[in-house]
């Protein structure tokens, strides 16, 4: 299993509380306890029907069916199952907004003023 390393900043009271919680629950370090707590948080969030936030890859190709039925491939950002490209239902355009696409169906879901 590959491991990743993170640096977590905490106030002194937080640090003390995390170390005590880690020790009380039998973890060897506060970092191991934080990793377990983060994983438990994501599982609870999924059970509550709140999926993980989307993570966007900035460069990608989005295949989309435009308003007139023509299928194109546009450059944009991807976070499966969604993609976004600069343009509208009419096609890629300069600065007219962003079209949110459902990648499996290749349909535009919404046209937004910005990607933010």
C-alpha positions as CSV (number, residue, x, y, z in Angstrom):
1,X,0.0,0.0,0.0
2,X,1.3,3.4,-0.9
3,X,1.2,6.0,1.8
4,X,0.9,9.8,1.5
5,X,2.2,12.3,4.0
6,X,0.4,15.5,5.1
7,X,1.3,18.4,7.4
8,X,-1.4,19.5,9.7
9,X,-1.2,22.7,11.6
10,X,-2.9,23.0,15.0
11,X,-3.1,25.3,18.0
12,X,-1.5,24.1,21.2
13,X,-4.9,23.2,22.7
14,X,-5.9,21.2,19.6
15,X,-2.5,19.4,19.7
16,X,-3.0,18.4,23.3
17,X,-6.6,17.3,22.7
18,X,-5.6,15.2,19.6
19,X,-2.7,13.6,21.4
20,X,-4.9,12.6,24.4
21,X,-7.6,11.3,22.0
22,X,-5.0,9.2,20.1
23,X,-3.6,7.8,23.3
24,X,-7.0,7.0,24.7
25,X,-8.0,5.1,21.6
26,X,-4.8,3.2,21.3
27,X,-3.2,4.9,18.3
28,X,0.6,5.2,18.2
29,X,0.5,8.8,17.1
30,X,-1.8,11.8,16.7
31,X,-1.2,11.5,12.9
32,X,-2.6,8.0,12.9
33,X,-5.6,9.1,14.9
34,X,-6.2,12.0,12.5
35,X,-6.0,9.7,9.5
36,X,-8.6,7.4,11.1
37,X,-10.8,10.3,12.1
38,X,-10.7,11.7,8.5
39,X,-11.7,8.3,7.0
40,X,-14.5,7.9,9.5
41,X,-15.8,11.4,8.6
42,X,-15.9,10.6,4.9
43,X,-17.8,7.4,5.5
44,X,-20.3,9.2,7.7
45,X,-20.7,11.9,5.1
46,X,-21.4,9.2,2.4
47,X,-23.9,7.4,4.6
48,X,-25.7,10.8,5.1
49,X,-26.1,11.1,1.4
50,X,-23.4,13.8,1.1
51,X,-20.8,12.5,-1.4
52,X,-17.2,13.7,-1.5
53,X,-16.7,17.1,-3.0
54,X,-15.8,17.1,-6.7
55,X,-12.1,17.3,-7.6
56,X,-11.6,19.0,-11.0
57,X,-8.8,18.2,-13.4
58,X,-8.1,21.5,-15.2
59,X,-7.3,20.1,-18.6
60,X,-9.6,17.6,-20.3
61,X,-11.8,16.9,-23.3
62,X,-15.5,16.9,-22.9
63,X,-17.7,15.3,-25.5
64,X,-21.1,17.1,-25.7
65,X,-24.3,17.2,-27.7
66,X,-25.2,20.7,-28.6
67,X,-28.6,22.3,-28.9
68,X,-28.8,21.6,-32.6
69,X,-27.9,17.9,-32.1
70,X,-24.3,18.2,-33.3
71,X,-21.8,16.3,-31.1
72,X,-18.5,18.1,-30.4
73,X,-15.4,17.6,-28.3
74,X,-14.5,20.7,-26.2
75,X,-11.6,21.5,-24.1
76,X,-12.4,22.1,-20.4
77,X,-12.2,20.7,-16.9
78,X,-13.4,17.2,-15.7
79,X,-14.6,15.8,-12.4
80,X,-16.4,12.5,-13.3
81,X,-19.3,12.3,-13.9
82,X,-19.2,16.0,-14.9
83,X,-17.3,18.2,-17.2
84,X,-17.3,21.9,-17.9
85,X,-16.3,23.9,-20.9
86,X,-16.3,27.6,-21.9
87,X,-19.5,28.2,-23.9
88,X,-23.2,27.5,-24.0
89,X,-25.7,25.1,-25.6
90,X,-24.8,26.7,-28.9
91,X,-21.1,25.6,-28.6
92,X,-17.8,26.9,-27.4
93,X,-17.7,30.6,-27.3
94,X,-15.3,33.3,-26.0
95,X,-16.4,34.6,-22.6
96,X,-20.1,33.7,-22.6
97,X,-20.1,31.5,-19.6
98,X,-19.6,27.8,-18.7
99,X,-21.6,24.8,-19.7
100,X,-21.9,22.0,-17.2
101,X,-22.0,18.6,-18.9
102,X,-23.1,15.2,-17.7
103,X,-20.3,13.1,-19.3
104,X,-22.1,9.7,-19.6
105,X,-25.1,11.2,-21.4
106,X,-23.1,14.0,-23.1
107,X,-25.9,16.4,-22.3
108,X,-25.6,20.0,-21.0
109,X,-27.1,20.3,-17.5
110,X,-26.7,24.0,-17.0
111,X,-25.1,27.1,-18.4
112,X,-23.3,29.0,-15.6
113,X,-22.0,32.6,-15.4
114,X,-18.6,31.3,-14.1
115,X,-16.9,28.1,-13.1
116,X,-16.6,29.3,-9.4
